[in-house]
Structures are given as structure tokens and as C-alpha cells.
């Protein structure tokens, strides 16, 4: 075997060794990274995305290393890759914004699956959180998908994150009705429901003296899961209790006084 053949075999053997060694190194690095990420509180979808992105980057690095060993000019290739990446990023800026939003949601965790949330005026129960979209289901069984870029830039309200929630109601009584009696009735309604917390206790106060009624604010606390049951209970039972006590709950009306000349 000639010396030139030996040199050629050695040359390509080194290339093969770099390729095989690089592939093995990439596999080990990805396994170690995945193992480390699984020990964190990061969302599984997030670390799968990170692993996929890291895998692409490592393969590109290995490809450039091999080309460099083969004495291929890599500067133009890197330039082309950079320009291509910039063009793709520009064309997919909205999608990349949603991906960035999805990563932000998975890192900050402002809500989780099953939470009842409001995003920019759209309310629903979170069904799923993907890299691009957050899917919610409304109480009337409509499916709403919100781009994650919009989620991270909108006002977000999470109604179920805390264990307790306050129920706010407002009731009107006539000007001739006894305010203290109305307060006693409201507090009695609160005491009749075991789902209403005694601590923090119920609160009743005069909120406004309107044109046709005295408005009372009635605020109670309950478990978040009991919110709607307590809300409907209060509205119904206060109406019946006021009716039984002979108290007026005036609607919109106008008193007209005629003056004779």
C-alpha cells in the first residue's frame, strides 16, 4: 500500500472519527441535559423544545467542524446560515412571538391547566398550553384558542389560583326602608349558608344613594370552587327574604308630581 493511500485513509479515518465521536458526544450531552431538566420544575413541553433546539444547534456545529477539517471555507456557509435565519425569523415573527410567549408562560406559570382565567376580556377554563397557543373552554362549551404572544401582552386574571374568593353583590332598598333591618337580613342569609366563611366575615355597607334606591354592598368570602353556588344562593335568598320582610327592592322608576295652577 502506497504512502499516499495510507495518508488518504488516515485523513478520511479522522473525518469519520470526528463524525462518530461528535454524534456520540451530542447524544450524551442531550441525555445529560434532558436528565437535568427533568429534575427542575420546568414544563415537560418546554424542556422538549429546548432539547430539540439544542440538538439542531449541535448538529450544525458538528457539520461546521467537519467542513473546517476538510479545509472547506466555512465563513460563507456561516454567513448564509445567518442570513437565512434572519430571513426566516422575519417571515415568522408572529409565530416566533407566540413561541416566546409560550416559553414565558411555561417559565413563569401564571396559570395551569384547569384554572379559570380571563385574557383580555375572554374567559374560560384552561384546557391546554402549547408553545404557540393556549386553549380554553368557556362555561357554555365554546373552545377558544389564544395566541401565546397575546397572552403575555394582555391583562390576565386568574380566578382560581387562590383558595378563597370574595363574592360581591349589590342590593337596592327603598328610601323608606330600615337600613339596619336590611343589614340584619343580609347577614342572616350569609349565616344560613355553610359555604360562606365566617372569617373573613360578611360585610354590608351603604354604597350609594341613587335616584330611586339606597344601594347596599354585600360582600362574603367562600372557597373558590363554591363561588357560583354562593353567588346564586345569595341573589335568590336575599330577594325572598326582602319580600317576606315587606321591604321594597325598587327598579328603575320615576315619580311624577303634578302641580295645579
Buried (B, 14 or more C-beta within 10 A) or exposed (E): EEEEEEEEEEEEEEEEEBBEEBEEEBEEEBEEBBEEBEEEEBBEBBBBBBBEEBBEEBEEEBBBBBBEEEEEEBEEBEEEBEEEEEEEEEEEEEBBBBBBBBBBBBEEEBBBEEBBBBBEEBBBBBBEBBBBBBBBBEEEEEEBEBBBBBBBEBEBBBBBBEEEBEBEBEBBBEEEBEEEBBBBBBBEBBEEBEBBBEEEEBBBEEBEEEEBBBBBBBBBBBBBEBBEBBBEBBEEBBEEBBEEEEBBBBEEEEEEEEEEE
